[in-house]
Amino acid sequence: VSLDLQEAKSQCYIREGLRGEAWDRARGAIPNGVLRDHNNVEVLEEGNRLYGITTCNIPVGSEPFIRGYLKQKSNKIRRGFQNISDLLDPGRWPNPEIPSRQMIWVLIGVCLQFMGDYWLRHVSPEYTATFAREVDEGVKTLFATCVGTDPDSWSAIATERVRLPIRLRGCGLREAEDRRHGQFVGAMLQSTMPLVT
């Protein structure tokens, strides 16, 4: 196959207790993976390096690395939600021929509410609570733009109705925070069963 290791494009990770001189000799010139921001600047937490790597866009590493990586992803998702809200703001497009509220609703219902699902399916639920809550807050903000009122002022019954499936006369908006355990178990079953059988 003639594959060559490109050390400059590689990173490695090993948990804290095993990182030492023997590890440094074994990894050679391949650097330890650390969390970096979108400008490729290393992110530190209280002066400490956050060790880890990503595999298929999934964080693998220390707990601070995983939480920091998910924070970056939730911020990116919410920036996208804000861009959509700004572009489709009903106050910006008051012309009835441009159905901005309907466009936001369709995007929320079939796409945006599921933006964090990839990470919910592949990262253990012990790390995804804050990530899921932040994605849900972004969806809620978009939903408020869509309906023209703040859902926080609604009654508990109305809020539950929003979560109901459309076939039960709800809005079909299931919160990521409620789905995160099921998402992870579903992905685990889908990937584990073919290995076992």
Disulfide bonds with the S-S distance in Angstrom:
none
